[in-house]
Amino acid sequence: MGNCTASKLVGGGDEEAVSLCRRRKRLLKSAVDSRRAFSDAHQCYLGSIHAVAGAINLFVARHSAPSPLLITLPSSSSDTTFLSQNPPS
């Protein structure tokens, strides 16, 4: 497929078929080149997204307060007086 040399040697009335074969070959080559260009552009786009993510991460790390490492929980006591209190009127 894609080789029109054999059609030239026959020398018959297949000029239309040879022309169609050459046109298809050019279109396939163009499609492959376009796909390669799209792939390269997509790779550059993903690289820029990665760089933006790194910049945002650095910005947040420099401009945010450090998070506490430990969470202190209230002591567990059996005193339930807060449950029996009446709300203020």
C-alpha positions as CSV (number, residue, x, y, z in Angstrom):
1,M,0.0,0.0,0.0
2,G,1.3,3.4,-0.8
3,N,3.6,2.2,-3.5
4,C,2.6,3.2,-7.1
5,T,5.7,2.0,-8.8
6,A,4.2,-1.2,-10.1
7,S,1.3,0.7,-11.6
8,K,3.8,2.8,-13.7
9,L,5.3,-0.3,-15.2
10,V,2.1,-1.8,-16.4
11,G,1.5,1.2,-18.6
12,G,-2.2,0.5,-19.1
13,G,-5.2,2.8,-18.7
14,D,-4.9,2.9,-14.9
15,E,-3.8,6.5,-14.7
16,E,-6.9,7.4,-12.6
17,A,-6.1,4.6,-10.2
18,V,-2.4,5.7,-9.9
19,S,-3.5,9.3,-9.4
20,L,-5.9,8.1,-6.7
21,C,-3.1,6.1,-5.1
22,R,-0.7,9.0,-5.0
23,R,-3.4,11.3,-3.6
24,R,-4.1,8.9,-0.8
25,K,-0.4,8.5,-0.1
26,R,-0.1,12.3,0.2
27,L,-3.2,12.5,2.5
28,L,-1.9,9.7,4.7
29,K,1.5,11.4,5.0
30,S,-0.2,14.7,5.8
31,A,-2.3,12.9,8.5
32,V,0.7,11.4,10.1
33,D,2.6,14.7,10.1
34,S,-0.5,16.5,11.6
35,R,-0.8,13.8,14.2
36,R,2.9,14.2,15.1
37,A,2.6,18.0,15.4
38,F,-0.5,17.6,17.5
39,S,1.3,15.1,19.8
40,D,4.2,17.5,20.2
41,A,1.9,20.4,21.0
42,H,0.1,18.3,23.5
43,Q,3.3,17.4,25.2
44,C,4.3,21.0,25.4
45,Y,0.9,21.8,26.9
46,L,1.2,19.2,29.5
47,G,4.7,20.4,30.4
48,S,3.3,23.9,30.9
49,I,0.4,22.6,33.1
50,H,3.0,20.8,35.2
51,A,5.0,24.0,35.5
52,V,1.9,26.0,36.5
53,A,1.1,23.4,39.1
54,G,4.6,23.7,40.6
55,A,4.3,27.5,40.7
56,I,0.9,27.3,42.4
57,N,2.3,24.8,44.9
58,L,5.3,27.1,45.7
59,F,3.0,30.1,46.0
60,V,0.7,28.4,48.5
61,A,3.6,27.0,50.5
62,R,5.2,30.4,50.9
63,H,2.0,32.4,51.6
64,S,0.0,30.1,53.8
65,A,0.3,29.6,57.6
66,P,1.9,26.3,58.7
67,S,-0.7,23.8,59.6
68,P,-0.7,22.3,63.1
69,L,0.8,18.9,63.3
70,L,-1.4,17.6,66.1
71,I,-5.1,18.0,66.8
72,T,-5.9,18.2,70.4
73,L,-9.1,16.6,71.4
74,P,-11.1,17.5,74.5
75,S,-10.6,15.3,77.5
76,S,-13.1,12.5,77.7
77,S,-14.9,12.9,81.0
78,S,-18.1,11.4,82.2
79,D,-19.4,14.9,83.3
80,T,-22.6,15.5,81.3
81,T,-23.8,18.6,83.1
82,F,-23.7,20.5,79.9
83,L,-26.4,18.2,78.5
84,S,-28.8,18.9,81.4
85,Q,-28.5,22.7,81.3
86,N,-31.5,24.7,80.2
87,P,-30.9,27.3,77.4
88,P,-31.1,30.9,78.5
89,S,-34.6,32.5,78.1
